[in-house]
Structures are given as C-alpha cells and as structure tokens.
Amino acid sequence: SFSSELKQSSGINAEYGDFPLLLSSTFFVMVCFALLGVLVALTAVQGQYTQTFTIGTNATLLCSFKSLEDPSLIETVKWFQKGKRLRTNPRYLYSSDGLDYTLTIIGVTKKDKGKYLCSPKTVVDMEVADGSFTIKVQKARLPNPPPASQLTLPQHGSGQINCNFAAGKDAYIGMELYWTRDGERFETEDQVLRESESTYRTFTDENGVDHLALENVQGDIAGAYSCNYQYPDGQVFSMIFNISVRELVGPKDVERVINFKEDYLSGSLSCDLSGLGNTTINRFFWEREGEEISSNDTKYEMTENGNSKRLEILDINESDNGIYRCVAELQYYPIAVRFTVTVEPSTKDEDFEDWSEFSVCDTAGKKYRFRVCTSENCLERYGYVYEVDAEQC
C-alpha cells in the first residue's frame, strides 16, 4: 500500500518518486497513480506521475482516497482532460470500488495525450486535492519479423499457412489483419485472383492463430503471401510465405516398338486399360504424330471391348511409319501407351520358293499350283498361297 508523511501546511509536497502529492490542512490525503491496461496486465509503479501508453492499448487511471476511510464521504468524482470535463463516451469507462475511482481509456490515440485531473466532491465541507496525471503516447514497438517461409504446394492440391501472432494482436484495440499476394490484397472474398480456379478461406483457431487455407491450387497463384497486422498507429507487421506450385505431371508413356510388313493386310495396335480400376476416364482417343485420329478416317478402324481399345491400320505400307498413342485423359493428367510403328518393305519374293507345277484337273474341272513359304510364321503372315486354273481342264 502507498503511504506518505502528512503535512499540515497547504501546498507542501510529500514526494514519492516523481509524484507530487498535494495535501490540505484537513489531514486528508488523496493518492493517485496510473495503471497500464494491456493484455499482459502491466502495472505502473504506484506514485508515478507521468505514464507513457502505446497507441491502441488501454490506459487506466486510478484515484484512491484511502485516507478518508469512509466511502460515503465522496459524493462524486469528475474527470478532466486539458481542463475539459470528460463526459459519456464509448471509449471512456468509469468505475469505482469503495474509495478507488478509475478511468479507463479504450484504445489510446494521439488525441488522448495531455494532463488529466480527477476532482472529488464531498458530502461535507472539506477540501480534497485533485489528482493529476500526465499521459504520453508512443508508437508500438514492432517485433522483428521471422525469415520468409518457403512452401511448395501440389497443383490441384491444397495447403495452409498460419500466422502465430495471437499474443501481439490481442494487446491492441483496432488492429486489422489483411492478407496479400505479391503486395496486393486478394481480389475477391474467396479467390486470390479473380480469373483463377483456386479458392481460399481464412479463419482463426481456438488459440488465436490466423490461418489461410488454399484449395484447388493452380500455378497462377504462386507468389509471396503475407499476413499483415496493421497497428492502430498505422504501422504494419508482416510475415511472408513464398509459395511455389509443383505442376502435377502424369506418368511417362508406356512404350512399345511394333514392326509390320507391307505384306500384312493390316496392322493392329491395342491398349488394355483394366489396370486403371475404377479411375474415372474423362476421354479416350488415338493419335498419330501428335494429331488426334478421327473416327471418320477410313484409313483406320477403332474398336473396343470393355477396357480393351484397338486401332486397326488398313492397307498398311511404309507411309504408315510413325508414333501412335492411345491416350486416356484422367481428372488431372493423361496417361498413354506410345507405339513406335515401323512398316518394312515386302519380302514376299524372298519368303517363298518358285511356283510348283499345276496339278492335274480335279473332278470340278480345276487345277492348282502352290508356292511354298520358307520363312518363319508363314502361315500366320500369309496364309496359304496358291493359284487356280480352270480354263485348261
């Protein structure tokens, strides 16, 4: 508790630190001191006459009349700033508890600096000195920002960044949080960029930590993101997150090397998509040299049997050489089988012996001659090769 020596002569100062205490000849003493009302409940040293408050915090001034002993002796206490009485105002909170009278100023601004008086009025004829305070204001001392964080998000995926600044923001009245990308505020309430497919939402968790959640991330929203806390004095504290987007790339093509010969009537390419299971296929198509093959192209026949897709190349010849792909477009990327097709010139003359002699005429009036194949898989590639002559029978 605060105590000082009583002086009977009016106008004599009883000093405690730097606080001037005015005493009257009635032996009643009034003690005044200032309290700093902030989140961490810092309290000014009792008896201190001048107190500095940070803009945006709460300031509490306390006048204590302990020497009167009886609270009923005080009819009212009026507060003044720079000689003008303070009246009802949302920013001023007046309270009393016994012989203690307080004025709390919500969210101190520059206009609140200056000299304050608390002036008591008693129910009996006695003199009690006014309490005197001087308030100074200062800008907030911003903390040192942490180094920029690096974050890579997958394309079409999601991610979160959080700003753990709860202790700092709760101490100030009117602090504003806003988010930016590359120094610009977000363009809509749920999109960082108006034309992007990406969306976002912000929220504060139960611990007071502020979060930014990004959904359906696209490459166009990569950049330097900041959570910005604007203090009541106009200063801004920012935490920076450098976000890059990793493009979602499908697997490499499965490669096949296919050799045909001109002697074949056609060449067949097939894809089995059963390995995809229940994966949704948005579209399937065939292409040659990067160009999609039309279903109306008479050079090709396209068939399918469940997950098996087939492309038949008709009247095959060397002009059909090239890269063919069967492509299945999934939700985020395509998958494909790549066929490198080579059509070899005809080797029919080298694969067969000369023609045999014609046979004798049969009962149907026909005779035949044959050509014997000497290469492997002849029957599979050519079938039986023969000629029929009915005119000589």
Disulfide bonds with the S-S distance in Angstrom:
Cys63-Cys118 1.76
Cys163-Cys227 1.74
Cys271-Cys326 1.59
Cys361-Cys393 1.81
Cys373-Cys378 1.12
